[in-house]
Amino acid sequence: MTAATDTIVLVVTVMGLGVAAQVLADKLAVPSVLFLILAGVAVGPEGLGVINPQAFGQALPAIVGLSVAIIVFEGAFHLHIDRLRQAPFESIRLVTVGALISLVGTALVVRYALGTTWGIAFLISALLVATGPTVITPIMNVVAVRERVSTTLETEGVANDVTAAILAIVTFEYVVLEDHSILTLVSEFALRFGIGIGVGVTVAGVVWYVLRHVDLSAENAPQNARLIVLIAALGSYGIAELIAAQVGASEAGIAAVATGGFVLGNADIPYREEIEQFKGDVTLLVLAFVFIVLAALLSVRDLLALGLGGLLVVGAVTLVVRPALVLLCTTGGRFSLRERLFIGAIGPRGIIPASVATLFALDLQATNAEAASTLVGTVFLVILATVVFQGGFARHIAEALDVIPMRVLVIGGGRVGRALAERLEDRGEEVVVIDNNSQVVEDARRAGFTVRHGDGTDVDVLEAAGAHKAKVIAPATGNDDVNLLVAQLAKNRFDVETVIARVNQPANVDAFEDLDVEAVPTGMSVAWSMDNFIERPGIAHWMTEMDRIGDVQEIELTGEGIAGKTVADIGHELPDDCYIALINRDGESRVPHADDVLYDGDHITFIGQKGAVRDAIEYCTQ
């Protein structure tokens, strides 16, 4: 075959495998990176030999660089300021103090576990600082943890991709190439960061102006907007690299695309939905290409040559360094201990370590083949291990740590909406409040709520807030028309399991019930509460203080071994201060008797102390 034919076969094979990997990943709900790496090894020179990355020749580094630019730009574009406000201090500590701990801790492990020089140890550790968004984002799409947890992980991933790329380049030039000036290293790091930030902000500003103020042609405006943003990603990378080269530096492009993507992603630009969809599709193809081609360069012998030392590096990085730095950087913040442990358990490496390590290895091969093998082998071994175990078992880790709450969207941040959100959050649920009043949003955010500014009747706003993952949507505004429209969207567009709506005018109750929506008339709810205080003062006072001293929860029995047991049998297994108050079967509720037999599918209501109720639920649903 001719060189042109070889290239065609290579590209078609890579793209076909990339699409297949993405489909399989969606089917199994695991990150596609795992399948991309395995596919690259399988069809590479050490596997079936179908593709050979050497066919790209000297152009491979440039192709990889531009591909990484698109990937990082796309990740930063989705990093919205509203989300960053959920856990800003923890994120800042993770990308500063945490990155430093990761750098030093990993270098120590590599130095003594593999017996490398300090230069190679710090080069490997600089690359492994990165916890790439290309792997974390797919995990967060599958594992519905609290938004502040997913935001922190994704923010850390985007920021550390930039840090790792620049830090690794500086380390390579000034440690491995035997220039040991620490002052020079710091200044070069700052220079690359500065160039990248300046170029990124400038390009984003120009693109914003063009999209907002230049006529892009009515028929093709969305298409032109998508192309302009794509060129912005490639252009910011190229301009930053060109400017850096003029001052004797390189790798400022990653900082430029990360900055440009973030600035543009948070700007008010038209055709956002079309741009995001287009960029997502392009990124999937580029990601597939880069991972498969780089994995094809991986030598299985390099992995095996690491031996026990390689396994020690993986174990120390994932089980010691990562959890330790997370626990330290999140001390005194808003995260629970279980959430901190989950963040510490999730730190998969992705595209930046793989691509930059491969490029370094190509440069080192002629002068220090052993160092090149150690570099690539160690980095790819950590990538494989973290993607397989942390990516593949992320949901199981989250379930074991009990950090997957019920997601509830509350539409309306007024008194009713905030009171409902507060009660739900006190029970550990994930609540997102949506309101279109800027002052209400700021007040709710200062009070500690997760808030989205926007119109709750807008499909895009609901989608961005996570309506597709919500178990409950509760329109609670003072406008019945708004509440009814939100209820319709929740039922018909997002197929939400439970929709509970505030109804301000009693005459409108039938309209909500026709949609199979739980309608709560505001006037009647006040009357019910007042009647409870008159007729049932004891239970009314207890219910008022319930959030502080107790809990009432209803669950569906699904636990193996529960079916066929009586209430008396279960009662002996329940913790103290927790009781079964009601049994609902086939829509009928009644007070339980000791000899009542329970069946899977029964709905039972627990009443008691908070901790005891939580333990009882865990026992009956495990």
C-alpha positions in Angstrom: 0.0 0.0 0.0 1.1 3.6 -0.6 1.7 6.0 2.2 -1.5 7.8 1.5 -3.4 4.5 1.7 -1.7 3.6 5.0 -2.8 7.0 6.4 -6.4 6.5 5.3 -6.5 3.0 6.8 -5.0 4.4 10.1 -7.5 7.3 10.4 -10.6 5.2 9.5 -9.6 2.5 11.9 -8.9 4.9 14.7 -12.2 6.8 14.2 -14.2 3.6 13.9 -12.7 2.2 17.1 -13.3 5.5 18.8 -17.0 5.5 18.0 -17.3 1.8 19.0 -15.6 2.6 22.3 -18.0 5.5 23.0 -21.0 3.4 22.3 -19.8 0.5 24.5 -18.9 3.0 27.3 -22.4 4.5 27.2 -23.9 1.0 27.3 -21.8 -0.1 30.3 -21.9 3.4 32.0 -18.1 3.6 32.4 -15.6 6.1 31.0 -14.7 5.6 27.3 -11.0 6.2 28.0 -10.6 2.7 29.3 -11.8 1.1 26.0 -9.8 3.6 23.9 -6.6 2.7 25.6 -7.3 -1.0 25.3 -8.2 -0.6 21.6 -5.0 1.3 20.9 -2.9 -1.4 22.5 -4.8 -4.1 20.7 -4.4 -2.7 17.2 -1.0 -1.1 17.7 2.4 -2.5 16.6 2.6 -4.8 19.6 -1.0 -6.1 19.0 -2.5 -6.8 15.7 -0.3 -4.3 13.9 -3.2 -2.6 12.1 -2.1 0.9 12.9 1.3 2.4 13.3 1.5 5.9 14.7 4.9 6.4 13.1 3.1 6.9 9.8 2.5 10.5 11.0 6.2 11.1 11.2 7.3 14.4 12.7 3.8 15.8 12.5 2.5 13.6 15.4 3.5 16.1 18.2 1.7 19.0 16.4 -1.4 16.8 15.8 -1.5 15.7 19.4 -1.0 19.3 20.6 -3.9 20.7 18.5 -6.1 17.7 19.6 -5.4 18.4 23.3 -6.2 22.1 22.7 -9.7 21.2 21.6 -10.2 18.8 24.5 -9.0 21.2 27.2 -11.0 24.1 25.6 -14.2 22.1 25.6 -13.7 21.1 29.3 -13.0 24.7 30.4 -16.0 26.0 28.3 -18.4 23.9 30.5 -16.8 25.2 33.8 -19.4 27.8 34.8 -18.9 30.4 37.5 -22.2 29.5 39.1 -20.9 26.0 39.7 -17.5 27.1 41.0 -19.2 29.1 43.7 -20.4 25.9 45.3 -17.0 25.0 46.7 -14.5 27.7 45.8 -12.1 27.5 48.7 -11.7 23.7 48.5 -11.0 23.9 44.7 -8.4 26.6 45.2 -6.6 24.6 47.8 -6.7 21.4 45.7 -5.1 23.1 42.7 -2.4 24.8 44.7 -1.5 23.1 48.0 -2.9 19.8 46.7 -0.9 20.0 43.4 2.3 20.7 45.4 1.7 17.7 47.7 1.0 15.5 44.7 4.2 16.6 43.0 6.4 16.0 46.0 4.7 12.9 47.3 4.6 11.2 43.9 8.3 12.1 43.3 9.3 10.5 46.6 7.4 7.3 45.8 8.8 7.0 42.2 12.4 7.8 43.3 12.5 5.0 45.9 10.1 2.5 44.4 11.6 2.5 41.0 15.1 3.7 41.8 15.1 6.5 39.2 17.0 9.7 39.3 15.4 12.7 41.0 15.0 14.3 37.6 13.0 11.5 36.2 11.0 11.1 39.5 9.9 14.8 39.4 9.2 14.6 35.7 6.8 11.7 36.2 5.3 13.3 39.3 4.7 16.6 37.4 2.7 14.7 34.7 0.7 12.8 37.4 -0.4 16.0 39.0 -3.1 16.1 36.3 -6.5 14.6 37.1 -8.0 15.0 33.7 -11.6 16.2 33.0 -11.7 13.9 30.0 -12.0 11.0 32.5 -13.7 12.7 35.5 -16.6 14.3 33.5 -17.8 10.9 32.2 -17.6 9.5 35.7 -19.7 12.4 37.1 -22.2 11.9 34.3 -22.8 8.4 35.6 -22.4 8.9 39.4 -24.9 11.6 40.6 -23.1 12.9 43.6 -23.7 16.4 45.0 -23.0 19.2 42.6 -20.4 20.7 44.9 -18.5 17.4 44.8 -18.6 17.0 41.0 -17.8 20.7 40.5 -14.7 20.4 42.7 -13.5 17.3 40.9 -14.0 18.8 37.4 -12.5 22.2 38.4 -9.4 20.4 39.8 -9.2 18.4 36.6 -9.2 21.4 34.2 -6.8 23.5 36.3 -4.4 20.6 37.0 -4.3 19.7 33.3 -2.8 23.1 32.6 -0.5 23.0 35.7 0.7 19.5 34.8 1.4 20.3 31.2 3.5 23.5 31.9 5.1 22.0 35.0 6.2 18.9 33.1 7.7 21.0 30.2 9.6 23.2 32.6 10.8 20.2 34.6 11.9 18.4 31.4 13.9 21.3 30.1 15.5 22.4 33.4 15.9 19.2 35.3 16.3 16.3 32.8 18.3 18.5 30.5 20.5 19.3 33.5 19.7 23.0 34.1 19.1 23.0 37.9 18.3 26.6 38.4 15.2 26.7 40.6 14.8 30.5 40.0 14.8 29.9 36.3 12.3 27.1 36.6 9.9 29.3 38.6 10.2 32.2 36.2 9.7 30.0 33.1 6.6 28.5 34.7 5.2 32.0 35.4 6.1 33.2 31.9 4.2 30.3 30.2 1.2 30.8 32.4 1.2 34.6 31.8 1.4 34.2 28.1 -1.3 31.6 28.1 -3.7 33.7 30.2 -3.1 36.8 28.2 -3.7 35.1 24.8 -6.7 33.2 26.1 -8.5 36.3 27.5 -7.7 38.3 24.3 -9.0 35.6 21.9 -12.1 35.0 24.0 -12.8 38.8 24.0 -12.5 39.0 20.2 -14.8 36.0 19.7 -17.4 37.4 22.1 -17.4 40.6 20.2 -17.8 38.9 16.8 -20.6 36.6 18.0 -22.5 39.5 19.7 -22.0 42.3 17.2 -21.1 41.0 13.8 -23.8 39.8 11.4 -23.1 36.1 10.8 -25.8 35.6 8.1 -29.3 34.6 9.3 -29.4 31.2 7.6 -26.0 30.0 8.7 -25.4 31.9 11.9 -25.4 28.9 14.2 -23.0 27.0 11.9 -20.7 30.0 11.6 -20.8 30.5 15.4 -19.7 26.9 15.9 -16.8 27.3 13.4 -15.7 30.5 15.0 -15.5 28.9 18.4 -13.6 25.9 17.0 -11.1 28.2 15.4 -10.8 30.2 18.6 -9.7 27.0 20.4 -7.1 26.2 17.8 -6.1 29.8 17.3 -5.5 30.6 20.9 -3.3 27.5 21.2 -1.3 28.4 18.1 -0.9 32.1 19.0 0.3 31.3 22.5 2.8 28.7 21.2 4.1 31.2 18.6 4.6 34.0 21.2 6.2 31.6 23.7 8.6 30.3 21.0 9.7 33.9 20.3 11.0 34.1 23.9 12.5 30.7 23.9 9.6 28.9 25.7 6.9 26.4 24.7 3.7 24.9 26.0 1.9 28.1 26.8 -0.9 26.9 24.5 -2.6 24.7 27.1 -3.0 27.6 29.5 -4.3 29.8 26.6 -7.1 27.3 25.6 -8.1 26.7 29.2 -8.4 30.4 29.9 -10.1 31.1 26.6 -12.6 28.3 27.1 -13.4 29.4 30.6 -13.9 33.1 29.7 -16.0 32.3 26.6 -18.0 29.6 28.4 -19.1 32.2 31.1 -19.8 35.0 28.6 -23.2 35.8 27.2 -22.9 34.5 23.7 -25.6 33.5 21.2 -26.2 29.9 19.9 -24.7 28.4 23.1 -26.7 25.2 22.8 -25.6 24.6 19.2 -22.0 25.4 20.0 -21.9 23.0 23.0 -23.4 20.1 21.0 -21.0 20.6 18.1 -17.9 21.0 20.4 -18.9 17.9 22.3 -19.1 15.8 19.1 -15.8 17.1 17.8 -14.1 16.5 21.2 -15.3 12.9 21.2 -13.7 12.2 17.9 -10.5 14.0 18.8 -10.3 12.3 22.2 -10.7 8.9 20.5 -8.0 9.7 18.0 -5.4 10.9 20.6 -5.9 8.1 23.1 -5.9 5.3 20.6 -2.8 6.6 18.7 -0.9 7.2 21.9 -1.9 3.9 23.4 -0.6 2.2 20.2 2.8 3.6 21.1 2.7 1.9 24.5 5.0 -1.1 24.9 3.7 -3.9 27.1 7.3 -4.6 27.9 7.6 -1.2 29.5 4.8 -2.0 31.9 6.1 -5.4 32.8 9.6 -4.1 33.3 8.4 -1.9 36.2 7.7 -5.0 38.2 6.7 -4.7 41.9 8.0 -1.1 41.9 5.3 -0.1 39.4 2.6 -1.6 41.5 4.0 0.2 44.6 3.8 3.5 42.7 0.2 2.9 41.7 -0.8 1.9 45.2 1.0 4.8 46.9 -0.3 7.4 44.4 -4.0 6.2 44.6 -4.3 5.0 48.2 -1.9 7.3 50.1 -0.9 10.5 48.3 -4.3 11.3 46.7 -6.5 10.7 49.8 -4.0 12.5 52.1 -3.9 15.7 50.0 -7.7 15.7 49.6 -8.3 15.3 53.3 -5.9 18.1 54.1 -7.2 20.5 51.5 -10.9 20.0 52.3 -10.5 20.3 56.1 -13.0 22.8 57.6 -15.0 23.1 54.4 -18.5 22.3 53.4 -17.9 18.6 52.6 -18.9 15.8 54.8 -16.2 13.2 55.7 -17.8 10.7 53.3 -17.7 13.2 50.5 -14.0 14.0 51.3 -13.2 10.3 51.2 -15.0 10.0 47.8 -13.1 12.9 46.3 -9.9 11.3 47.6 -10.8 8.0 46.0 -11.4 9.6 42.6 -8.4 10.9 40.8 -8.1 9.3 37.4 -5.4 10.5 35.0 -6.2 11.2 31.4 -5.1 12.8 28.2 -2.4 15.3 29.4 -0.1 12.8 31.1 -0.5 10.3 28.2 0.2 12.7 25.4 3.0 14.7 27.0 4.7 11.6 28.4 4.7 10.0 24.9 6.3 13.2 23.4 8.9 13.2 26.1 9.7 9.6 25.5 10.2 10.2 21.8 12.8 12.9 22.7 14.5 10.8 25.4 14.7 7.6 23.3 17.9 8.4 21.6 19.8 9.6 24.7 18.3 7.7 27.5 16.2 4.7 26.4 15.8 3.3 29.9 14.4 6.7 31.3 12.1 6.9 28.3 10.7 3.4 29.0 10.3 4.1 32.8 8.5 7.4 32.0 6.0 6.0 29.6 5.5 2.7 31.5 4.9 4.4 34.8 2.5 7.1 33.5 0.4 4.7 31.4 0.3 2.2 34.3 -1.1 4.8 36.6 -3.6 5.9 33.9 -4.8 2.3 33.3 -5.1 1.6 37.0 -6.9 4.8 37.9 -9.3 4.6 34.9 -10.1 0.9 35.4 -10.5 1.0 39.2 -11.6 4.5 40.0 -13.6 5.0 36.8 -15.1 1.5 36.6 -15.9 1.3 40.3 -16.8 4.9 41.0 -20.5 4.2 41.4 -19.8 1.3 43.8 -17.4 3.6 45.8 -20.1 6.3 45.9 -22.7 3.8 47.0 -20.5 2.3 49.7 -19.8 5.8 51.1 -23.4 6.8 50.7 -22.7 10.0 48.8 -25.4 9.7 46.1 -28.3 11.7 47.4 -31.8 12.1 45.9 -31.6 15.1 43.5 -34.4 17.6 43.9 -35.1 20.7 41.8 -37.0 23.5 43.6 -38.4 26.1 41.3 -38.7 29.4 43.1 -36.3 30.7 45.8 -38.9 32.6 47.9 -40.0 31.7 51.4 -41.7 28.5 50.4 -39.0 27.3 48.1 -36.2 28.0 50.5 -38.0 26.4 53.4 -38.5 23.3 51.4 -34.9 23.3 50.2 -33.7 23.7 53.8 -35.7 20.7 55.1 -34.5 18.5 52.2 -30.9 19.5 52.6 -31.1 18.8 56.4 -32.0 15.2 55.4 -28.9 15.0 53.2 -30.7 15.4 49.8 -29.1 17.2 46.8 -31.2 20.3 46.2 -30.9 22.8 43.4 -33.0 26.0 43.6 -33.9 27.8 40.4 -35.0 31.5 40.4 -35.0 34.3 37.8 -34.6 37.1 40.3 -30.9 38.1 40.7 -31.4 39.3 44.3 -33.2 36.2 45.4 -30.4 34.1 43.8 -27.7 36.0 45.7 -29.6 35.8 49.0 -30.1 32.1 48.6 -26.5 31.5 47.6 -25.2 33.5 50.6 -27.5 31.3 52.8 -25.6 28.3 51.5 -28.0 26.9 48.9 -27.0 25.6 45.5 -28.8 28.0 43.2 -29.2 28.5 39.4 -30.2 31.8 38.0 -32.7 31.5 35.2 -36.3 30.9 34.1 -37.6 27.6 35.5 -39.9 27.2 32.5 -36.9 27.2 30.1 -36.0 23.7 29.1 -32.3 24.7 28.8 -32.2 26.0 32.3 -33.8 22.9 33.7 -31.4 20.7 31.7 -28.4 22.6 33.0 -29.7 22.2 36.6 -29.8 18.5 36.2 -33.5 17.8 35.5 -32.6 14.7 33.6 -31.1 13.2 36.8 -33.7 14.6 39.2 -35.9 12.3 41.2 -38.2 15.1 42.3 -39.1 18.5 40.8 -41.0 20.9 43.0 -42.4 24.1 41.4 -43.0 26.4 44.4 -43.4 29.9 43.0 -46.3 32.2 43.7 -47.5 31.9 40.1 -49.7 28.9 39.2 -49.2 29.3 35.5 -45.4 29.0 36.0 -45.8 26.0 38.4 -48.1 24.3 35.9 -45.7 24.7 33.0 -42.8 23.5 35.0 -44.8 20.5 36.1 -45.7 19.7 32.4 -42.0 19.9 31.4 -41.0 17.7 34.3 -43.5 15.0 33.4 -43.5 15.1 29.6 -39.9 16.3 28.8 -37.8 14.9 31.6 -40.0 12.0 32.8 -39.4 12.8 36.4 -40.6 10.2 38.9 -42.2 12.7 41.4 -43.6 16.2 40.7 -45.0 18.1 43.6 -46.4 21.6 42.9 -47.4 24.5 45.0 -51.0 25.6 44.1 -51.9 29.2 45.1 -55.5 29.2 43.9 -57.7 26.3 45.0 -59.6 26.4 41.6 -56.4 25.3 39.9 -55.9 22.1 41.8 -57.7 20.0 39.1 -55.4 21.2 36.4 -52.4 19.9 38.3 -54.0 16.6 39.2 -54.9 16.0 35.6 -51.2 15.9 34.9 -50.7 13.3 37.7 -48.9 16.0 39.8 -49.1 16.0 43.6 -50.8 19.4 44.2 -50.3 21.2 47.5 -52.8 24.1 47.9 -51.1 26.8 50.0 -54.3 27.7 51.8 -55.3 24.2 52.7 -51.7 23.3 53.9 -51.9 26.2 56.4 -55.3 25.0 57.5 -54.1 21.5 58.0 -51.2 22.7 60.1 -53.4 24.9 62.3 -55.9 22.0 62.8 -53.0 19.7 63.8 -52.0 22.1 66.6 -55.6 22.3 67.7 -56.6 18.6 67.6 -53.1 16.9 67.9 -50.8 19.3 69.7 -48.3 16.7 70.7 -47.7 15.3 67.3 -47.9 18.8 65.7 -45.1 20.1 68.0 -43.1 16.9 67.4 -43.4 17.4 63.6 -42.3 21.0 63.9 -39.1 20.0 65.7 -38.7 16.8 63.6 -35.8 18.1 61.5 -33.8 18.6 64.7 -34.6 15.5 66.8 -36.2 12.9 64.6 -37.3 11.8 61.2 -40.1 10.1 59.2 -39.2 8.3 56.1 -41.1 6.0 53.6 -39.3 3.4 51.6 -40.1 0.6 49.2 -38.8 -2.8 50.5 -36.3 -4.2 48.1 -33.8 -6.0 50.4 -33.2 -9.7 50.0 -34.2 -11.7 53.0 -36.8 -9.1 54.1 -39.7 -10.7 52.2 -41.7 -13.2 54.2 -40.7 -11.8 57.6 -43.2 -10.4 60.0 -43.2 -6.9 61.5 -42.2 -8.5 64.8 -39.2 -10.2 63.1 -38.1 -7.0 61.5 -38.7 -5.1 64.7 -36.0 -7.1 66.5 -33.5 -6.2 63.8 -34.2 -2.5 63.8 -32.1 -0.1 65.8 -33.4 1.4 69.1 -35.6 4.5 68.7 -37.0 3.5 65.3 -40.4 2.0 64.6 -42.6 1.0 61.7 -45.5 3.4 61.7 -47.3 2.5 58.5 -47.5 -0.2 55.8 -48.8 0.7 52.4 -49.7 -2.1 50.0 -51.5 -1.7 46.7 -52.3 1.9 47.5 -53.8 1.2 50.9 -52.2 2.2 54.2 -52.7 0.8 57.7 -51.1 0.6 61.1 -48.9 -2.5 61.3 -49.6 -5.5 63.6 -46.8 -7.7 65.0 -47.9 -10.7 62.8 -48.2 -8.8 59.5 -46.0 -10.3 56.8 -43.9 -8.0 54.7 -43.4 -8.4 51.0 -41.0 -6.9 48.4 -42.8 -3.9 47.0 -44.4 -2.9 50.2 -44.0 0.7 51.2 -43.2 1.1 54.9 -42.9 4.3 56.9 -40.3 4.5 59.7 -40.5 7.0 62.5 -37.9 7.7 65.1 -34.5 9.4 65.8 -32.6 10.5 62.7 -29.7 8.2 62.9 -31.9 5.2 63.8 -34.2 5.8 60.9 -31.2 6.1 58.5 -29.8 2.8 59.8 -33.2 1.1 59.4 -33.5 2.2 55.8 -30.0 0.9 55.0 -30.9 -2.5 56.6 -34.1 -2.9 54.7 -32.8 -1.8 51.3 -29.4 -3.5 51.2 
